[in-house]
Amino acid sequence: MTYPVISALTQFTSAFIECWQQETGHEPASEQLYGVASPCIIKTYEESVLWLPQPFSAEPSLVNVERGVNITIREDATHYFTTQYAGDMNARFGELDLSLIQVWSDEDFVRLQENLIGHLVTQRRLKLSPTLFIGTTASEMEMISLCNLSGEVVLEHFGTSKRETLAQSLDLFLQQLVPQVNL
């Protein structure tokens, strides 16, 4: 069975790696992930690591998030967060620069789930419809999120009901991204 989100994420990841290799002559590098254990690390330098994605090996489920906030999470979100271990990947969507949030390790997956629960609890308290953040922007008050009700990808303004639809689905959103090298 083919899953559109897995396919789109895998294709974007390949394009991201190819972009890095063309621009720099090596795999994606990260200073922020230096010193943080991960199966993705292929080489460590003094202040950075080179990485490549690895297959996700933990239980591919967001059931802890579902239990934590008593909702059913869209299958697309589960596929997005449990396809691979990888570093966050910079991209451009139209005029919007963003960074796709990825899971770096098993420990990072636990942290991600805790953060998703906190986000969903805050939304419930503010009486907002549930979203799952999948990316960051330059603004701390805006994030890229997957609407858990409609499946749309939105630019969400934190703590408000203001949302701008970017794509009708997560796979369509991923297909429209242009990889960016962050040097």
Secondary structure, 3 states (H helix, E strand, C coil): CCCHHHHHHHHHHHHHHHHHHHHHCCCCEECCCCCCCCCCEEEECCCCEEECCEECCCCCCCHHHHHHHCCCCCHHHHHHHHCEECCCEEEEECCEEEEECCECCHHHHHHHHHHHHHHHHHHHHCCCCCEEEEEECCCCCEEEEEECCCCCEEEEECCCCCEEEEECCHHHHHHCCEECCCC
